[in-house]
C-alpha cells in the first residue's frame, strides 16, 4: 500500500512546535505511518530552488492539504499573498482534500485581517477549531480517521 502524503501548511513561525509535533507523530506512529507521510517545509535541506517551487511541487504530490490557521497571516510573497494562502489556493485549484484547523481566539487576542479573510475563504470546506497543540493533534487524528472512512465508503459498492 502506498502512503498518502499530507502537506502541513501554516505560518511557520506561529506554529513551529505544532508543525513539528504533528509531522513527527504522523510519520512515527505505528498506525498512522502505515497510511500517511506528513511533509513540512522546514525538514528540507538547503536548495537552490525557490521556496514556492518546492512547496507547490510538494502539494502536487500530496493527497491531503492540512491547513492550520491562527492569528498571523505571514509575510507577503511576490504575488502579494502569504505562502500559506498560496498553498491553500493551489491545493484547492488542483483538487487536494483540505483538512482545515482554526485556532480558537483567546481573550484579548486579535487575528490579522488577511488571516480572517483566508479563514472565510476556507470556510467553504468543513473545518474544526483547536485550543492548543495537543488538542490540534487529537483533532487531526479524528479528521484523518474520518477521511479514511470516507475514502472506504467511496470505494466500497
N, C-alpha and C positions, 0 to 999 in steps of 0.2 A: 504494500500500500504506500502510495506517495504522500508525504506530508504536505499539508496546505500551509502556505506562508501567510503570516499575519503581519501587516505593516503597521507599526505603532507610530502614531502621529500626535504631536503636541508641541507646545512651546518647550523646547528642551530645558531651558533654564528654570522654568517654573516647575516642571515635573521630572527633574533628573532622577530623583530617588524612585519615584513611581515607575518610570520607564524601565530602569534597571531591574527593579524587583519583578515587574511583570514579565519582562523578557527572560529573566533567569528562571522564574517559576515555570513558564510555559515550556522553555527549552530543556529543563531538567526534571520536571515532574514525570514520574513513571507512566502516568496515564496520558496527560496532555501531550507529551513529547512524541507519543506514537502517531499522533494525528496532525500536529501543528509545529511550525517553526516560527518564532517571533523575530522580526527584524527591527532593530533600532539603529539609526544612522551613526550614533556615536561609537558603535562597535567596529566600524570600518577602519582600515588603516589609511594613512595619508595617501593621497592620489592626485594625479594631475588633472583629473576630470572635475567639471564644475559640480558643486553640490546638487543643483537642481537636476542635472543629467543623471546623477546617481540615484536620488530619491525617486524621480519619476520612473527610472528603469526598474527599481525595486517594486514600485506599485504595479508595473506591468506584470511582474512575476507573482504578485500576491493574489490571494483569493479573498481575503478579508482586510478591509481598511478599519483599523481600530483608532478612532479619534478621541483624544482626551482634551476637553475644552475647559479652561479655567478662567482666571482673571485677566491675564495678559494676552495680547494679540500677537506679539512678536515683531521682529524687525521687518520692515518693508523690503522686498526684493526689487529687481529691475522692472517687474511688471506692476509695482505699486501695491502688492498684497504680501502677506506673510507666507512663509514656506508652508505653514500648517493649512492655510486656506488654499494655497495652490495644490497641495497634496489632496485635500478633500475634493476640490473641484475635479481634479484629474481622475481620482478614483471613481467618482460618480459618473463622469463622462465615459469611462471605459467599462463601466458595469461591475465594479467590485462591490462586494457585500459590505455595507457600512455598519459598524457597531460603534455607536456614539455614547460617550460618557461625559456628563457635565458636572463639574464640581459645584456643590452647594455653596452659596454665599454665607459667610459667617457675618455676624453683626459688625457693622462698620466697614466691611469690605466693599469695594466697588469694582465692577467688571468694566474693562475697556470697551468703548462704544463699538469698535470694529469687531471685538470678540462677541458682543451682544448680537451684532448683525450676522456673524458667522453661525452662531447658535440658532438664530431664527432660520437661516438658510438650511441648516442641517435638520431642523425640526420637521421637515417633510418626511424624515425617516424616524422610526421609533428609537428613542434614546432613553437612558436612565441616568439618575444622578448618584453621586457618591459624596461621602463626608471626608474620607482620608484614604491613604494608600491601602490599608488593609481592607477597607470597605470596597475600594475600587477593584482589588484583586478578587474579592468574593463576587462582585457583580460581573466581572469579566468571565469568571468560571461559569456562573449561571447562564450568561449570554452565549458562551461557546457551547455549552450543553444544549441549550435551546436551538442554536444554529445547527448542531449535528442532528438533532431530532427532526428539524425542519427539512434538512437535506435528505434524511431517510424517508420522510413522508413523500417527498417529491419524486424519489426514485422507486418507491415500492408501489406496485399496482394495486 
